[in-house]
Amino acid sequence: MSTIVFKVSAGFLVGALVMIAVALYLSDYYTEEQRRLAAAGDVKGATEAARRAGRLDPFDTDPLEAQSFLQQQQGLNEAASESLQEAIRRDPNNYMPRLMLGNLQMVKLNDLDSATQSYRDVLELNPKASIARSSMAQALIRQGKLEEAKKEYEKLREDKEISEQGLYDLGRIYVRTGEPSKGYKAISQAKRKSSRDLNQLEGAAKSEREDLIESMDLALADALVVEGKYNRALQIIAESPSEQAPALYELLSSDPEAYRESVVNSEIY
């Protein structure tokens, strides 16, 4: 009798293993199918393939991440958020779905509080995820929490992970939080880094970089104004090709205090 029970149990076990293997195989198949259809521009078909892959493998987060991306392409941002939250439930120790959720919350849903928390969750799982720290700093800036954003950027700079844009943001934060000299230095460094490979760029990329450098020049003038160095600021503004430069020059020439107040109270984004 015990031999029969053993054989039956073994049979069930083998059957279960076979079913799991088939499910995993089909999940991989539909994942590849999703990629093929997405590359071909068939968003609807790719979304359905991602759903099937997700149902077949309840532990894999990749199909849900792909499904979320496709939903965002269709403007289904709430559904995309739900897909990522399901991915997080499947694998709580995987920081990637949390990072993607934070980006979705900040960029598409404009839910800055939730985005900030998502980025904090990422950093708890992976303290070296510099992209999460940088994104969190941006979310904090948009919330007007400049002191908190400054700490995050300073951490990135300390770890030598800060980007040119991050350094530029940090400099402008310094200017608005009572440290214009430090702001000037940070913005100058960001400008030098941004100018290094300018001649290697072409087309739209070069134009965007030139616009950024132009903005950095005006930000340097802002830092000097807040520091009380009006003549140096006037010189920078006079040499700037920016369309804003003439009006800024006129304001600084006629009412430097008003200019200073406008800088201190202005938003970074």
C-alpha positions as CSV (number, residue, x, y, z in Angstrom):
1,M,0.0,0.0,0.0
2,S,2.8,2.4,0.9
3,T,4.5,1.6,-2.4
4,I,1.3,2.6,-4.3
5,V,1.0,5.8,-2.3
6,F,4.6,6.6,-3.0
7,K,4.2,6.0,-6.7
8,V,1.1,8.2,-6.9
9,S,2.8,11.0,-4.9
10,A,5.8,10.7,-7.2
11,G,3.6,10.9,-10.2
12,F,1.8,14.0,-8.9
13,L,5.2,15.6,-8.2
14,V,6.5,14.8,-11.7
15,G,3.3,16.1,-13.2
16,A,3.5,19.3,-11.2
17,L,7.2,19.8,-12.2
18,V,6.3,19.3,-15.8
19,M,3.4,21.8,-15.6
20,I,5.8,24.4,-14.0
21,A,8.4,23.8,-16.7
22,V,5.8,24.3,-19.4
23,A,4.4,27.5,-17.7
24,L,7.9,28.9,-17.5
25,Y,8.6,28.0,-21.1
26,L,5.4,29.7,-22.3
27,S,6.2,32.7,-20.1
28,D,9.6,33.1,-21.8
29,Y,7.9,32.6,-25.2
30,Y,5.3,35.3,-24.6
31,T,8.0,37.7,-23.2
32,E,9.9,37.3,-26.4
33,E,6.7,37.7,-28.4
34,Q,6.0,40.9,-26.4
35,R,9.4,42.3,-27.4
36,R,8.9,41.4,-31.1
37,L,5.4,42.9,-31.2
38,A,6.5,46.1,-29.4
39,A,9.4,46.5,-31.9
40,A,6.9,46.1,-34.7
41,G,4.7,48.8,-33.3
42,D,1.9,46.5,-32.3
43,V,1.3,47.9,-28.8
44,K,-2.0,46.1,-28.3
45,G,-0.6,42.7,-29.2
46,A,2.5,43.4,-27.1
47,T,0.4,44.3,-24.1
48,E,-1.6,41.1,-24.4
49,A,1.6,39.0,-24.7
50,A,3.0,40.7,-21.6
51,R,-0.2,39.9,-19.7
52,R,0.0,36.2,-20.7
53,A,3.7,36.1,-19.7
54,G,2.9,37.6,-16.3
55,R,0.1,35.1,-15.6
56,L,2.3,32.1,-16.5
57,D,5.2,33.0,-14.2
58,P,3.9,34.5,-10.9
59,F,7.4,35.3,-9.6
60,D,8.9,37.1,-12.6
61,T,8.6,40.9,-12.6
62,D,9.9,41.5,-16.2
63,P,6.5,40.9,-17.9
64,L,4.8,43.4,-15.5
65,E,7.5,46.0,-16.1
66,A,7.0,45.5,-19.8
67,Q,3.3,45.7,-19.4
68,S,3.6,49.0,-17.5
69,F,5.8,50.5,-20.2
70,L,3.3,49.6,-22.9
71,Q,0.4,50.9,-20.8
72,Q,2.2,54.2,-20.4
73,Q,2.6,54.4,-24.2
74,Q,-1.2,54.2,-24.4
75,G,-1.7,56.8,-21.8
76,L,-3.0,54.3,-19.2
77,N,-0.9,55.6,-16.4
78,E,-3.0,54.4,-13.5
79,A,-3.0,50.9,-14.9
80,A,0.7,51.2,-15.5
81,S,1.1,52.1,-11.8
82,E,-0.9,49.1,-10.7
83,S,1.2,46.8,-12.9
84,L,4.4,48.1,-11.2
85,Q,2.8,47.7,-7.7
86,E,2.0,44.1,-8.6
87,A,5.6,43.6,-9.6
88,I,6.7,45.0,-6.3
89,R,4.5,42.5,-4.4
90,R,5.9,39.7,-6.5
91,D,9.5,40.6,-5.6
92,P,9.7,43.1,-2.7
93,N,13.6,43.0,-2.8
94,N,13.9,44.0,-6.4
95,Y,14.4,47.7,-6.5
96,M,13.9,48.2,-10.3
97,P,10.0,48.2,-10.2
98,R,10.1,50.7,-7.4
99,L,12.4,52.9,-9.4
100,M,10.1,52.7,-12.4
101,L,7.1,53.4,-10.2
102,G,8.8,56.5,-8.8
103,N,9.6,57.8,-12.3
104,L,6.0,57.2,-13.3
105,Q,4.6,58.9,-10.2
106,M,6.8,62.0,-10.8
107,V,6.7,62.4,-14.5
108,K,3.3,61.1,-15.6
109,L,1.1,61.2,-12.4
110,N,2.6,64.3,-10.8
111,D,2.4,62.6,-7.4
112,L,5.6,64.0,-5.9
113,D,5.0,62.7,-2.4
114,S,4.6,59.1,-3.6
115,A,7.5,59.5,-6.0
116,T,9.8,60.6,-3.2
117,Q,8.8,57.7,-1.1
118,S,9.3,55.2,-4.0
119,Y,12.9,56.6,-4.4
120,R,13.5,56.3,-0.7
121,D,12.4,52.7,-0.9
122,V,14.8,52.1,-3.7
123,L,17.7,53.5,-1.7
124,E,16.8,51.3,1.3
125,L,17.3,48.3,-1.0
126,N,20.3,49.7,-2.9
127,P,22.0,52.7,-1.3
128,K,24.3,53.0,-4.4
129,A,21.4,53.6,-6.8
130,S,22.5,57.1,-7.7
131,I,19.8,57.5,-10.3
132,A,17.2,57.1,-7.6
133,R,18.9,59.7,-5.3
134,S,19.1,62.2,-8.2
135,S,15.5,61.7,-9.2
136,M,14.4,62.1,-5.6
137,A,16.3,65.4,-5.4
138,Q,14.4,66.6,-8.5
139,A,11.1,65.6,-6.9
140,L,12.1,67.4,-3.7
141,I,13.0,70.5,-5.7
142,R,9.6,70.5,-7.3
143,Q,8.0,70.3,-3.9
144,G,10.0,73.3,-2.8
145,K,12.0,71.3,-0.3
146,L,15.4,72.8,-1.2
147,E,17.2,71.9,1.9
148,E,16.3,68.2,1.6
149,A,17.2,68.2,-2.1
150,K,20.5,69.9,-1.3
151,K,21.5,67.0,1.1
152,E,20.8,64.4,-1.6
153,Y,22.8,66.3,-4.2
154,E,25.7,66.8,-1.7
155,K,25.6,63.0,-1.1
156,L,25.9,62.4,-4.8
157,R,28.8,64.8,-5.1
158,E,30.5,63.2,-2.2
159,D,30.2,59.8,-3.9
160,K,31.3,61.4,-7.2
161,E,28.1,60.3,-8.8
162,I,26.6,63.8,-9.5
163,S,25.8,64.7,-13.1
164,E,26.3,68.1,-14.8
165,Q,22.6,68.8,-14.4
166,G,22.7,67.7,-10.7
167,L,25.7,70.0,-10.0
168,Y,23.8,72.9,-11.8
169,D,20.8,72.2,-9.7
170,L,22.9,72.1,-6.5
171,G,24.5,75.4,-7.4
172,R,21.1,77.1,-7.9
173,I,19.9,75.6,-4.6
174,Y,22.9,77.1,-2.8
175,V,22.1,80.5,-4.3
176,R,18.5,80.4,-3.0
177,T,19.4,79.1,0.4
178,G,22.0,81.7,1.5
179,E,25.2,80.3,0.1
180,P,25.7,82.2,-3.3
181,S,29.5,81.8,-3.2
182,K,29.2,78.0,-3.1
183,G,26.5,78.2,-5.7
184,Y,28.8,80.1,-8.1
185,K,31.5,77.5,-7.7
186,A,29.1,74.6,-8.3
187,I,27.5,76.2,-11.4
188,S,31.0,77.1,-12.8
189,Q,32.0,73.5,-12.4
190,A,28.8,72.3,-14.1
191,K,29.4,74.7,-17.0
192,R,33.0,73.5,-17.5
193,K,31.8,69.9,-17.6
194,S,29.0,70.7,-19.9
195,S,31.3,72.6,-22.3
196,R,34.0,69.9,-22.6
197,D,32.4,67.8,-25.4
198,L,30.3,70.5,-26.9
199,N,32.2,70.5,-30.2
200,Q,31.6,66.8,-30.6
201,L,27.9,67.2,-30.6
202,E,25.7,67.9,-33.6
203,G,22.2,69.0,-34.4
204,A,19.5,69.0,-31.7
205,A,21.9,67.6,-29.1
206,K,24.3,70.5,-29.6
207,S,21.6,73.1,-29.6
208,E,20.2,71.7,-26.3
209,R,23.7,71.8,-24.7
210,E,24.3,75.3,-25.9
211,D,20.9,76.4,-24.4
212,L,21.9,74.7,-21.1
213,I,25.3,76.5,-21.0
214,E,23.5,79.8,-21.8
215,S,21.2,79.2,-18.8
216,M,24.3,78.4,-16.7
217,D,25.8,81.8,-17.6
218,L,22.7,83.6,-16.4
219,A,22.7,81.5,-13.2
220,L,26.3,82.6,-12.6
221,A,25.1,86.2,-12.8
222,D,22.3,85.4,-10.4
223,A,24.8,84.0,-7.9
224,L,26.9,87.1,-8.2
225,V,23.9,89.4,-7.7
226,V,22.8,87.5,-4.5
227,E,26.4,87.9,-3.3
228,G,26.3,91.6,-4.0
229,K,28.8,91.6,-6.9
230,Y,26.7,93.6,-9.3
231,N,29.4,94.8,-11.7
232,R,30.6,91.3,-12.4
233,A,27.0,90.2,-12.9
234,L,26.3,93.0,-15.3
235,Q,29.4,92.0,-17.4
236,I,28.1,88.4,-17.7
237,I,24.6,89.5,-18.7
238,A,26.0,92.0,-21.2
239,E,27.9,89.3,-23.0
240,S,25.0,86.8,-22.9
241,P,23.2,86.0,-26.2
242,S,20.1,85.1,-24.3
243,E,16.8,86.8,-25.3
244,Q,16.3,87.5,-21.6
245,A,19.6,89.4,-21.2
246,P,18.5,92.9,-22.2
247,A,15.6,92.9,-19.7
248,L,17.8,91.4,-17.0
249,Y,20.5,94.0,-17.6
250,E,18.0,96.8,-17.4
251,L,16.6,95.5,-14.1
252,L,20.0,95.0,-12.5
253,S,21.1,98.5,-13.6
254,S,18.0,100.2,-12.3
255,D,17.0,98.1,-9.2
256,P,19.6,95.5,-8.1
257,E,17.7,94.7,-4.9
258,A,14.6,93.8,-6.9
259,Y,16.7,91.6,-9.1
260,R,18.2,90.0,-6.0
261,E,14.8,89.3,-4.5
262,S,13.5,87.8,-7.8
263,V,16.4,85.4,-7.8
264,V,16.1,84.3,-4.2
265,N,12.3,83.7,-4.6
266,S,12.4,82.1,-8.0
267,E,11.8,78.4,-8.6
268,I,14.5,76.2,-10.0
269,Y,12.0,74.3,-12.3
